[in-house]
Amino acid sequence: MAIIAPFQGWRYNPQVIGDVKQMLSPLLDAASASQIKALYQIEANSIHVSVPQSQRQAVDKLLAWKHQAILLQDKMPTIYVYYQTFRLPNEEKRYTRRGFLCMLQIEETENNKMIIHENTLASSVNERIHFLEKTRMNFIPTHSLYEDTSFELEQMMDSYMQTPLLEYDDIQQVTHRFAAITKAEDITFFQQVLADKILYLADGHHRWESAKGYYQQLKNAGLLAENEGAKYHFTYLTNLCADDLRILPTHRIWRPAIDGGIEKWLQNIDTYFTITDISGSPTPLYEYLREKKYAFGLLHKEAEYVIELRKELNPRLHISLPLPNEVKDLSYTVLHYFIFEKVGFIPYNRQSNSPSIRYEKSYSQAVREAGKGAYSFICREVSLSEMIAVCLAGATMPPKATYFYPKVVCGWVFAEI
């Protein structure tokens, strides 16, 4: 079961800072370098603690914000409703993802377990543990999914969203709306609904692992009794049964250490893929990839190709790695194995740290990188059912296989531990 709790959030005080919207910031992977740089110029913007230039500076700013009443703590334990209304690229339909912010019990038991789908880097986890030690504050929630086919919580969340506390349009034209639930009986209802749910971690694996690490550190030292807040982690929960959960592709940018030219690579790729030259075609690339599971775009300078895994190759039979079939079935695994390992000679288990492979969510940026001489592999998104299958198999995906859209914004509320 999932054990959740309300919390007394720390929020910006409009009496001191004015427009709270000016203090909000995107996650690092949802912002450009120029946008991040501009936000650093705003003295009290949340970017200073969500993407700190140094941990020491972030700690100093947090203490100053509390002392100057820039941040005030809510008086009542609260569950915060959070809606995001958005469009997808090349679509007119508008979606609204309904969810809520709460604290989630960290200790995992047989009946209380978070199912993950990505690996983490120990160095990044340790860095975040140190930050938790210094700030005792969660600035960015993880994003987790629960399954509720009866949609028990949505009606109540809709009623609270009739009177939002804040509405904000970000640079990607996503509308974020927030409301607060403080009624004890309504909070109890949320807890009861989640009590029998399995949770899947969608986004924030390093934040989740660092919260667990800090919790274990205190537990081993016998300090949990005086650090009750560390038993919980700041979480954004949404219903995976809703028609508002979207995963976007993350493209691969490859700059081989030794570049023999496009002709050489095409000759080697031809061993595993059929290659179609679509350079100059008026048809958008994504139309060629539609409904083709193991097809990718390959961009290099002015050239544009569609590569598709040869019919005689079965990922389950021909990927000679100790991976479950649910992982072998993924298009990303096919790309990483047949292109980066077989053609590029980068071992599969070393690719996440390879300096020659970069991950890019923006299609237009992938095109620009190709124009500069890189090899940009354009990918299709992983489906939610594929992600769940990998999770239930107890396995993990290739790096950067899921980009849940839209990302949460930081700065609306912080959660103390």
Secondary structure, DSSP 8 states (H G I E B T S, - for coil): ---EE-B--EEE-HHHHS-GGGG-EE-GGGS-HHHHHHHHTSTT-THHHHS-S-HHHHHHHHHHHHHTTSEEE-SS-BEEEEEEEEE-TT---EEEEEEEEEEEE---BTTB-EE--S---HHHHHHHHHHHHHH-EE-S-EEEEE--TT-TTHHHHHHHTTS-SEEEE-TT--EEEEEEE--HHHHHHHHHHHTT--EEEEE-HHHHHHHHHHHHHHHHTT-GGG-GGGGEEEEEEEETTSTT-EEE--EEEE--SS---HHHHHHHHTTTEEEEE-TT-SS-HHHHHTT-TTEEEEEETTEEEEEEE-TT--HHHH--SS--HHHHTSHHHHIIIIIIIIIT---GGGGGG-TTEEEE--HHHHHHHHHTT-EEEE-----HHHHHHHHHTT---STT--EEES--EESS-BEE-
